């Protein structure tokens, strides 16, 4: 029996106004009209979303409709798979989760550039899982997955947008560093695009990216491009934005290492005005004696043992200066205003 367009419109309104999806499903599940079939499946999906224990229903929904040709239903299947992945985040075996991610990505290919925010989020989650479980030598796939995450993040808003954008961007820069590529332009673009007013978890991406760049620069502290990289760093740290980022990141893991790297780089580059500032700021943040300095990760990136010993001596001297300055501040009630000072300011 042919169903008029106005009847389908009426049935659609009925679904929107109906508080009980079960009643709609029972009423229309035998209808053969394609549009009504879609509305019944949509009602079924809404019913699943209202249930507290969704696991069995999600699996049944995916199994029943995953081969459906209707693009709207393929979209619902994508959401169902994403929900299943979140629902069983810590319970699914990695290979089963990988299969679901592959299916989700495959479904997403049907929509090319038509990804909305919900679809983009589901795909970003799938790519994020995939890249976390790649072989460390599979650089080509990693670059592709991060590229997709960056592209899809443009469709997201709020924290989801920032998370996937800067997580992928950080990883791309670190991959480039592993390949011994010059990344100064990428670091500068990241820095220029980084939002000052955001949550600390986003600041962690900046610290991760910047620490990787500083480690790479330290490891190559005696090559022919070192002074150019130091010029780049000097230009970066003189900006008010850099000071704001570092001050905002004061409570995060990684800030100590960044201050340590910056001290070393300007010291080995014989730009002592800068290294003196960062050495004192390092002790202000850590409040640790020299015996606890130079962790294994930092030692790895200093390739010259003579540098390491001389730098250790340099830091010991500055710890003594720091202690003296602290006594002065306590005596005269001087308060420090920020973690980082410009080298033109008084220490």
GUDOBA-166134 format. One record per residue: residue number from 0; residue in one letter; x, z negated, y of N, C-alpha, C in turn. Coordinates in steps of 0.05 Angstrom, whole numbers, plus 5000, padded with zeros to 4 digits. Atoms other than C-alpha are relative to their C-alpha. Layout:
<fidrens>
NUM_A_X_Z_Y_X_Z_Y_X_Z_Y
...
</fidrens>
This chain:
<fidrens>
0_X_5017_5000_4976_5000_5000_5000_5018_5000_5025
1_X_4985_4999_4975_5027_5020_5068_4993_4977_5018
2_X_5005_5022_4981_5035_4963_5117_5007_5010_5028
3_X_4996_4991_4973_5028_4979_5190_5021_4984_5014
4_X_4979_5013_4985_5083_4962_5239_4990_4974_5013
5_X_5010_5023_4987_5037_4914_5275_4995_4977_4981
6_X_5003_5021_5020_5024_4877_5210_5026_4987_4994
7_X_4974_5011_5005_5098_4869_5198_5009_4982_5023
8_X_4994_5016_4976_5106_4844_5269_4986_4973_4999
9_X_5016_5024_5002_5051_4794_5256_5012_4981_4979
10_X_4988_5016_5021_5084_4771_5191_5026_4988_5009
11_X_4975_5011_4989_5150_4763_5227_4995_4976_5019
12_X_5007_5023_4983_5117_4719_5279_4991_4976_4984
13_X_5009_5021_5018_5086_4680_5223_5023_4984_4989
14_X_4976_5014_5010_5155_4665_5194_5012_4983_5022
15_X_4988_5015_4979_5181_4643_5262_4985_4975_5007
16_X_5017_5023_4992_5123_4596_5273_4995_4980_4977
17_X_5005_5016_5024_5120_4569_5202_5021_4978_4996
18_X_4981_5022_5004_5152_4501_5192_5009_4996_4971
19_X_4994_5003_5029_5152_4506_5116_5007_5028_4988
20_X_4992_4974_5011_5193_4566_5090_4988_5005_4972
21_X_5010_4997_5027_5167_4553_5019_4972_5014_5000
22_X_5027_4988_4999_5096_4571_5039_5001_5030_5006
23_X_4997_4971_4993_5119_4637_5069_5010_5015_4975
24_X_4988_4987_5024_5160_4654_5006_4978_5004_4979
25_X_5022_4998_5021_5101_4639_4959_4980_5022_5008
26_X_5021_4982_4990_5054_4680_5003_5009_5029_4998
27_X_4992_4972_4997_5096_4743_5009_5021_5010_4979
28_X_4978_4992_5017_5147_4744_4952_4994_5024_4982
29_X_5007_4977_5018_5109_4797_4912_4997_5026_5016
30_X_5003_4975_4984_5105_4847_4970_5024_5018_4995
31_X_4979_4981_5006_5146_4910_4957_5012_5012_5025
32_X_4990_4988_4975_5154_4930_5030_5028_4989_5006
33_X_4972_5007_4995_5228_4930_5048_5003_4979_5022
34_X_4998_5018_4977_5218_4895_5114_4990_4972_4993
35_X_5010_5026_5009_5176_4840_5083_5018_4987_4980
36_X_4980_5011_5019_5227_4832_5027_5022_4986_5016
37_X_4979_5012_4984_5279_4819_5080_4991_4974_5012
38_X_5010_5024_4987_5235_4768_5115_4998_4977_4979
39_X_5002_5020_5021_5224_4732_5048_5028_4989_4994
40_X_4973_5008_5006_5299_4730_5035_5010_4983_5024
41_X_4992_5015_4976_5310_4705_5107_4987_4972_4999
42_X_5014_5026_5003_5258_4650_5094_5015_4983_4979
43_X_4985_5014_5021_5296_4632_5030_5026_4988_5011
44_X_4975_5009_4988_5361_4627_5069_4995_4976_5019
45_X_5006_5022_4982_5329_4582_5121_4993_4975_4984
46_X_5007_5023_5017_5301_4538_5066_5026_4986_4989
47_X_4975_5012_5010_5371_4529_5037_5014_4984_5021
48_X_4986_5014_4978_5399_4509_5105_4987_4973_5006
49_X_5014_5026_4994_5347_4453_5110_5005_4980_4978
50_X_4996_5018_5022_5366_4423_5043_5026_4984_5002
51_X_4976_5016_4998_5415_4366_5038_5021_5007_4978
52_X_4982_4992_5021_5444_4387_4971_4997_5030_4996
53_X_5002_4971_4999_5457_4461_4980_5015_5014_4978
54_X_4981_4987_5018_5508_4475_4926_4987_5019_4981
55_X_5012_4983_5021_5464_4502_4870_4985_5023_5013
56_X_5016_4980_4987_5419_4540_4918_5018_5022_5013
57_X_4982_4981_4989_5478_4573_4953_5011_5019_4979
58_X_4990_4983_5022_5507_4597_4887_4979_5019_4990
59_X_5022_4983_5010_5439_4623_4865_4994_5023_5020
60_X_5005_4980_4979_5428_4659_4932_5021_5022_4999
61_X_4978_4980_5001_5496_4693_4929_4998_5017_4975
62_X_5002_4985_5025_5487_4713_4856_4977_5020_5000
63_X_5024_4983_5001_5418_4741_4867_5001_5023_5020
64_X_5002_4979_4979_5430_4782_4930_5027_5013_5008
65_X_4974_4990_4990_5505_4798_4935_5003_5030_4997
66_X_4998_4970_5003_5494_4871_4913_4979_5014_5017
67_X_5021_4987_4984_5436_4883_4961_5011_5019_5021
68_X_4990_4979_4982_5443_4945_5004_4993_4996_5029
69_X_5008_5005_4973_5407_4920_5066_5022_4985_5015
70_X_4978_5011_4985_5460_4905_5118_4993_4972_5011
71_X_5008_5026_4990_5421_4846_5145_5003_4979_4978
72_X_4997_5019_5022_5422_4814_5076_5029_4996_4993
73_X_4971_5004_5004_5496_4828_5068_5011_4980_5020
74_X_4992_5019_4979_5504_4789_5133_4993_4971_4991
75_X_5008_5027_5010_5465_4730_5103_5018_4991_4977
76_X_4982_5007_5022_5509_4733_5041_5027_4991_5010
77_X_4975_5010_4988_5570_4727_5085_4998_4971_5009
78_X_5004_5028_4991_5541_4664_5116_4998_4981_4976
79_X_5003_5017_5024_5523_4637_5047_5028_4994_4988
80_X_4973_5004_5011_5594_4648_5022_5016_4981_5018
81_X_4985_5018_4981_5623_4615_5085_4990_4971_4997
82_X_5012_5027_5003_5575_4556_5075_5010_4987_4974
83_X_4990_5010_5026_5597_4550_5002_5029_4991_5002
84_X_4972_5007_4996_5670_4550_5022_5003_4973_5015
85_X_4999_5025_4985_5657_4494_5073_4989_4977_4984
86_X_5013_5021_5016_5612_4456_5026_5018_4989_4979
87_X_4982_5009_5021_5664_4453_4972_5030_5003_5008
88_X_4973_4995_4990_5726_4455_5015_5022_4987_4984
89_X_4980_5014_5015_5763_4403_4974_4995_5000_4970
90_X_5007_5001_5028_5730_4417_4907_5005_5026_4986
91_X_4995_4974_5013_5739_4492_4894_5029_5003_4992
92_X_4973_4993_5007_5800_4513_4855_5010_5022_5018
93_X_4989_4980_4982_5846_4555_4898_4993_5029_4993
94_X_5005_4972_5007_5836_4618_4857_4971_5008_5003
95_X_5028_4994_4995_5760_4612_4861_4994_5003_5029
96_X_5003_4998_4971_5764_4600_4935_5011_5027_5010
97_X_4988_4975_4993_5809_4660_4941_4982_5024_4994
98_X_5019_4979_5008_5758_4704_4904_4977_5001_5020
99_X_5022_5000_4980_5703_4681_4952_5009_5010_5027
100_X_4990_4990_4975_5747_4695_5012_5003_5031_4999
101_X_4998_4971_5003_5761_4765_4985_4973_5013_5002
102_X_5028_4989_4999_5686_4777_4976_4990_4999_5029
103_X_5009_5003_4973_5672_4751_5046_5013_5022_5018
104_X_4985_4980_4984_5726_4797_5077_4990_5028_4993
105_X_5010_4974_5009_5700_4856_5036_4973_5006_5013
106_X_5027_4996_4987_5629_4845_5062_5004_5005_5030
107_X_4996_4997_4971_5656_4839_5133_5009_5028_5007
108_X_4992_4973_4995_5685_4909_5127_4977_5019_5004
109_X_5024_4983_4996_5614_4937_5126_4992_5000_5030
110_X_5011_5003_4973_5605_4915_5198_5020_5010_5022
111_X_4979_4990_4982_5670_4942_5230_5001_4984_5025
112_X_4998_5014_4974_5665_4924_5304_4975_4985_5007
113_X_5025_5012_4994_5596_4893_5299_4999_4970_4995
114_X_4999_5028_5006_5620_4822_5286_4990_4983_5024
115_X_5008_5019_4979_5582_4769_5325_5016_4974_4995
116_X_4984_5025_5001_5607_4697_5335_4999_4988_4972
117_X_5003_5013_5027_5580_4671_5268_5016_5015_4979
118_X_4986_4983_5019_5608_4729_5228_5031_4997_5004
119_X_4971_5002_4994_5675_4724_5264_5012_4974_4991
120_X_4990_5026_5009_5681_4650_5250_5003_4999_4970
121_X_4999_4999_5029_5666_4661_5176_5025_5015_4991
122_X_4977_4983_5007_5719_4716_5172_5026_4986_5008
123_X_4975_5014_4993_5771_4675_5210_5006_4978_4980
124_X_4995_5021_5020_5762_4618_5161_5011_5012_4974
125_X_4990_4987_5024_5772_4666_5103_5029_5009_5003
126_X_4972_4991_4995_5835_4697_5134_5019_4976_5001
127_X_4983_5023_4997_5862_4628_5150_5007_4989_4972
128_X_4995_5009_5027_5855_4607_5077_5020_5019_4986
129_X_4983_4980_5014_5886_4672_5052_5029_4998_5009
130_X_4973_5000_4990_5947_4667_5097_5015_4974_4993
131_X_4988_5025_5008_5959_4594_5078_5009_5000_4971
132_X_4993_4999_5029_5965_4614_5005_5016_5025_4993
133_X_4983_4977_5005_6009_4675_5013_5028_4992_4990
134_X_4971_5004_5006_6078_4680_4982_5015_5001_5027
135_X_4986_5001_4975_6127_4663_5037_5015_5025_5008
136_X_4986_4974_4994_6160_4731_5031_4981_5023_5006
137_X_5020_4979_4996_6095_4770_5039_4994_5002_5030
138_X_5003_5000_4971_6106_4780_5114_4980_5021_5009
139_X_5019_4979_4991_6066_4845_5119_4971_4991_4999
140_X_5027_5010_5002_6002_4813_5094_4995_4978_5020
141_X_5003_5021_4981_6013_4752_5137_4995_5011_5028
142_X_5003_4987_4974_6021_4795_5199_4973_5012_5003
143_X_5026_4987_4999_5958_4833_5182_4978_4979_5003
144_X_5020_5021_4998_5917_4769_5171_4999_4987_5027
145_X_4999_5012_4973_5941_4738_5236_4990_5019_5021
146_X_5010_4980_4982_5926_4803_5272_4969_5000_5000
147_X_5029_5001_5002_5855_4801_5246_4988_4975_5012
148_X_5010_5025_4989_5846_4728_5265_5001_5001_5031
149_X_4997_4997_4971_5871_4743_5336_4977_5017_5011
150_X_5021_4981_4990_5822_4801_5343_4972_4987_4998
151_X_5026_5012_5004_5763_4763_5314_4995_4976_5019
152_X_5003_5023_4983_5777_4702_5357_4988_5007_5027
153_X_5011_4991_4974_5756_4743_5418_4969_4997_5000
154_X_5029_5002_5002_5684_4739_5392_4991_4971_5000
155_X_5007_5028_5002_5686_4663_5389_5001_4987_5027
156_X_5000_5015_4975_5676_4611_5443_5010_4972_4995
157_X_4993_5028_5002_5699_4541_5458_5024_4994_4984
158_X_4976_5009_5015_5747_4504_5412_5006_5019_4977
159_X_4995_4981_5022_5737_4554_5355_5017_5024_5010
160_X_4985_4978_4988_5762_4610_5400_5029_4992_5004
161_X_4972_5009_4994_5823_4570_5423_5015_4994_4974
162_X_4986_5007_5025_5839_4545_5353_5011_5025_4986
163_X_4991_4976_5015_5841_4613_5319_5018_5018_5016
164_X_4983_4983_4983_5872_4649_5378_5029_4989_5000
165_X_4973_5011_4997_5931_4602_5387_5013_4993_4973
166_X_4989_5004_5027_5939_4585_5313_5013_5026_4990
167_X_4990_4974_5008_5947_4659_5298_5023_5010_5017
168_X_4979_4991_4982_5989_4673_5359_5026_4985_4995
169_X_4976_5017_5007_6037_4615_5342_5013_5011_4975
170_X_4990_4990_5026_6044_4641_5271_5014_5027_5004
171_X_4988_4974_4995_6058_4712_5296_5028_4998_5013
172_X_4974_5004_4987_6114_4688_5341_5020_4989_4981
173_X_4982_5012_5020_6144_4646_5285_5009_5020_4980
174_X_4993_4978_5019_6142_4706_5238_5021_5018_5013
175_X_4981_4982_4986_6178_4748_5291_5027_4987_5002
176_X_4974_5014_4999_6231_4694_5298_5014_5001_4973
177_X_4988_4998_5026_6241_4694_5223_5013_5027_4995
178_X_4990_4973_5003_6253_4769_5227_5022_5006_5021
179_X_4979_4998_4981_6306_4756_5281_4993_5019_5023
180_X_5009_4983_4978_6265_4792_5334_5002_4985_5027
181_X_5001_5012_4973_6270_4779_5409_4971_4994_5007
182_X_5028_5008_4996_6207_4740_5426_4995_4989_5028
183_X_5003_5011_4973_6217_4721_5499_4974_5009_5013
184_X_5025_4990_4987_6160_4766_5523_4976_4988_4987
185_X_5023_5012_5014_6113_4739_5469_4997_4971_5009
186_X_5001_5028_4992_6131_4668_5488_4989_4997_5029
187_X_5010_5000_4972_6119_4683_5562_4970_5007_5001
188_X_5028_4993_5001_6052_4716_5547_4983_4977_4990
189_X_5014_5024_5011_6031_4656_5505_4998_4979_5022
190_X_4999_5020_4979_6053_4609_5561_4980_5006_5022
191_X_5018_4992_4978_6016_4648_5615_4971_4998_4993
192_X_5028_5000_5009_5952_4651_5574_4991_4972_4991
193_X_5007_5026_5011_5954_4578_5552_4983_4984_5020
194_X_5017_5015_4982_5897_4536_5582_5010_4971_5004
195_X_4991_5027_4994_5918_4472_5617_4979_4980_4992
196_X_5021_5019_5005_5851_4438_5610_4987_5005_4973
197_X_5010_4997_5027_5840_4434_5536_5007_4975_4984
198_X_4995_5024_5017_5844_4385_5478_5028_5000_4989
199_X_4973_5003_5010_5908_4358_5449_5006_5017_4976
200_X_4995_4984_5024_5899_4395_5384_5008_5028_5006
201_X_4991_4974_4991_5908_4460_5422_5028_4999_5011
202_X_4972_5004_4990_5970_4433_5457_5020_5000_4977
203_X_4982_5001_5023_5999_4423_5387_5011_5028_4993
204_X_4991_4973_5006_6002_4499_5379_5023_5008_5019
205_X_4978_4993_4981_6044_4506_5442_5026_4986_4991
206_X_4976_5015_5008_6092_4452_5418_5013_5013_4975
207_X_4990_4988_5025_6098_4485_5349_5014_5027_5006
208_X_4988_4974_4993_6111_4554_5379_5026_4996_5016
209_X_4977_5003_4982_6159_4529_5432_5024_4987_4985
210_X_4979_5013_5015_6198_4485_5384_5014_5021_4982
211_X_4988_4979_5016_6208_4545_5338_5018_5018_5016
212_X_4984_4984_4983_6234_4586_5396_5026_4986_5008
213_X_4977_5016_4992_6281_4530_5418_5020_4997_4977
214_X_4983_5002_5024_6307_4522_5347_5015_5025_4996
215_X_4987_4974_5002_6321_4596_5343_5022_5004_5021
216_X_4980_4997_4978_6357_4595_5410_5024_4982_4995
217_X_4978_5018_5006_6398_4534_5389_5018_5011_4978
218_X_4985_4989_5023_6419_4567_5324_5018_5023_5009
219_X_4984_4977_4990_6444_4627_5364_5013_4994_5027
220_X_4990_5010_4974_6475_4586_5420_5026_5013_5009
221_X_4974_4988_4993_6540_4626_5418_4999_5030_4998
222_X_5001_4971_5001_6514_4697_5413_4999_5012_5028
223_X_4998_4986_4974_6516_4749_5469_4975_4998_5017
224_X_5025_5001_4985_6443_4739_5488_4993_4972_5009
225_X_5007_5028_4995_6446_4664_5496_4994_4994_5029
226_X_5003_5005_4972_6455_4662_5571_4974_5012_5011
227_X_5025_4988_4992_6396_4710_5579_4976_4983_4992
228_X_5022_5017_5010_6352_4665_5537_4999_4974_5017
229_X_4999_5024_4983_6375_4605_5578_4989_5006_5027
230_X_5012_4992_4975_6357_4642_5642_4969_5000_4998
231_X_5029_4999_5005_6288_4654_5612_4988_4972_4999
232_X_5010_5028_5002_6280_4580_5594_5000_4986_5027
233_X_4997_5014_4974_6304_4557_5662_4977_5009_5019
234_X_5023_4990_4984_6252_4601_5696_4974_4988_4991
235_X_5025_5011_5011_6198_4575_5650_4996_4970_5007
236_X_5002_5029_4997_6213_4501_5657_4997_4992_5030
237_X_5002_5006_4972_6215_4505_5733_4971_5002_5010
238_X_5027_4996_4991_6141_4521_5736_4984_4974_4998
239_X_5017_5024_5001_6089_4468_5750_4983_5000_4974
240_X_5016_4998_5025_6049_4493_5690_5015_4988_4977
241_X_4984_5011_5022_6106_4476_5642_5000_4970_5002
242_X_5000_5029_4997_6110_4406_5670_4974_4988_4992
243_X_5027_5009_5007_6035_4398_5662_4996_5000_4969
244_X_5003_4998_5029_6037_4422_5590_5016_4978_4986
245_X_4983_5021_5013_6094_4375_5571_4989_4972_5005
246_X_5012_5026_4994_6062_4316_5606_4975_4995_4983
247_X_5025_5003_5016_5995_4329_5571_5007_4996_4971
248_X_4993_5001_5028_6032_4334_5504_5015_4975_4993
249_X_4982_5023_5003_6068_4267_5512_4995_4984_4975
250_X_5006_5017_5023_6032_4233_5455_5001_5015_4973
251_X_5000_4983_5024_6039_4290_5405_5027_5000_4986
252_X_4975_4996_5015_6090_4297_5349_5012_5026_5009
253_X_4987_4976_4993_6141_4348_5369_5012_4999_5028
254_X_4990_5001_4973_6152_4329_5442_5029_4990_5001
255_X_4972_5010_5001_6215_4290_5424_5019_5022_4993
256_X_4982_4978_5008_6245_4350_5389_5004_5020_5022
257_X_4998_4981_4978_6230_4395_5447_5019_4991_5022
258_X_4982_5011_4980_6264_4349_5497_5029_5000_4990
259_X_4973_5000_5011_6323_4343_5450_5012_5028_5000
260_X_4990_4973_5000_6329_4418_5442_5007_5009_5028
261_X_4995_4991_4973_6324_4430_5517_5026_4987_5011
262_X_4975_5013_4992_6378_4378_5530_5024_5014_4989
263_X_4977_4987_5013_6424_4410_5479_5006_5028_5012
264_X_4997_4973_4991_6412_4481_5503_5013_5002_5028
265_X_4988_4999_4973_6427_4467_5576_5028_4987_5000
266_X_4973_5012_5002_6486_4423_5556_5020_5021_4989
267_X_4982_4980_5012_6518_4477_5512_5004_5024_5018
268_X_4997_4979_4980_6504_4527_5567_5013_4992_5026
269_X_4986_5012_4977_6540_4481_5616_4983_5001_5025
270_X_5018_5003_4977_6480_4475_5661_4992_4970_5001
271_X_5002_5029_5004_6489_4400_5666_4978_4987_5018
272_X_5022_5011_4984_6438_4389_5722_4975_4998_4984
273_X_5024_4999_5017_6383_4409_5674_5003_4981_4976
274_X_4996_5016_5024_6413_4376_5612_4999_4970_5006
275_X_5001_5028_4992_6421_4309_5649_4971_4991_5003
276_X_5028_5007_4996_6348_4309_5668_4986_4997_4974
277_X_5014_5001_5026_6323_4325_5598_5010_4978_4982
278_X_4989_5022_5016_6370_4274_5566_4986_4974_5008
279_X_5012_5025_4991_6342_4218_5608_4970_5000_4994
280_X_5028_4999_5007_6271_4242_5598_4995_4996_4970
281_X_5002_5004_5029_6283_4244_5523_4999_4970_4994
282_X_4999_5029_5005_6301_4170_5524_4976_4986_5011
283_X_5025_5012_4989_6241_4154_5568_4977_5003_4980
284_X_5022_4995_5019_6195_4185_5516_5004_4984_4974
285_X_4995_5012_5026_6229_4158_5453_5007_4971_5001
286_X_4990_5028_4997_6259_4093_5479_5016_4992_4975
287_X_4985_5005_5024_6306_4098_5419_5030_5000_5007
288_X_4970_4998_4997_6381_4082_5416_5011_5024_4987
289_X_4987_4975_5009_6429_4138_5401_5002_5001_4969
290_X_4997_5000_5029_6436_4116_5328_4977_5014_4985
291_X_5023_4988_5012_6367_4143_5314_4995_5029_5008
292_X_5003_4973_4991_6378_4211_5345_5009_5020_4979
293_X_4989_4978_5015_6394_4279_5316_4989_5000_4971
294_X_5012_4998_5027_6346_4286_5257_5010_5024_4985
295_X_4990_4978_5017_6360_4333_5199_4992_5027_5010
296_X_5010_4974_4990_6317_4389_5228_5016_5009_5023
297_X_4984_4993_4977_6355_4387_5293_5029_5008_4993
298_X_4973_4995_5009_6423_4385_5258_5002_5028_4988
299_X_5000_4974_5013_6404_4448_5219_5004_5022_5021
300_X_4999_4979_4980_6398_4488_5283_5025_4999_5018
301_X_4974_5000_4986_6466_4467_5311_5021_5009_4980
302_X_4982_4988_5020_6514_4512_5274_5029_4991_5004
303_X_4972_5007_4995_6578_4484_5305_5003_4969_4999
304_X_4996_5028_5004_6602_4415_5282_5013_4987_5025
305_X_4988_5010_4976_6644_4407_5345_4979_4995_5021
306_X_5023_5003_4982_6582_4419_5387_4984_4974_4994
307_X_5016_5022_5009_6545_4367_5346_5013_4973_5008
308_X_4986_5025_4994_6598_4313_5356_5001_4995_5030
309_X_4999_5003_4971_6607_4326_5430_4973_4994_5012
310_X_5027_5005_4990_6532_4328_5441_4992_4972_4994
311_X_5006_5028_5007_6525_4262_5405_5012_4981_5020
312_X_4986_5017_4980_6576_4232_5452_4986_5002_5027
313_X_5014_4996_4975_6541_4262_5512_4974_4984_5001
314_X_5026_5015_5001_6474_4232_5490_5005_4970_5001
315_X_4993_5029_4999_6507_4164_5479_5005_4991_5029
316_X_4994_5007_4972_6532_4164_5551_4974_4999_5016
317_X_5025_4999_4985_6463_4183_5576_4980_4978_4992
318_X_5016_5023_5008_6430_4128_5536_5008_4976_5016
319_X_4990_5022_4983_6474_4079_5573_4989_5002_5028
320_X_5011_4995_4973_6452_4111_5639_4970_4993_5000
321_X_5029_5005_5002_6379_4106_5616_4995_4970_5000
322_X_5004_5030_5000_6386_4031_5601_5005_4989_5028
323_X_4994_5010_4973_6417_4020_5670_4977_5007_5019
324_X_5022_4992_4983_6361_4059_5703_4975_4984_4995
325_X_5023_5016_5007_6308_4020_5665_5003_4972_5013
326_X_4996_5026_4987_6339_3955_5691_4994_5002_5030
327_X_5004_4996_4972_6338_3983_5761_4970_5002_5006
328_X_5028_4997_4996_6265_4004_5755_4985_4974_4997
329_X_5013_5026_5004_6245_3936_5728_5006_4982_5023
330_X_4992_5017_4978_6283_3901_5783_4985_5006_5026
331_X_5012_4992_4974_6253_3942_5840_4972_5011_4997
332_X_5028_4992_5004_6186_3960_5809_4995_5029_5003
333_X_5003_4971_4998_6198_4035_5808_4985_5010_4976
334_X_5016_4989_5022_6146_4073_5767_5006_5030_4997
335_X_4996_4971_5003_6160_4141_5736_4973_5014_5001
336_X_5025_4986_4996_6107_4193_5752_4994_5020_4978
337_X_5005_4979_5020_6117_4244_5697_5023_5000_4980
338_X_4979_4998_5021_6156_4261_5635_5023_5018_5010
339_X_4980_4980_4992_6191_4322_5664_5003_5000_5030
340_X_4995_4996_4971_6223_4326_5732_5016_5025_5003
341_X_4983_4977_4994_6251_4388_5764_5028_4990_5005
342_X_4972_5008_4996_6326_4388_5766_5008_4996_5029
343_X_4995_5004_4972_6321_4388_5841_4990_4973_5009
344_X_5011_5026_4993_6285_4321_5840_5020_4978_4992
345_X_4983_5022_5006_6319_4254_5838_4992_4988_4973
346_X_5005_5013_5026_6326_4223_5768_4994_4971_5005
</fidrens>
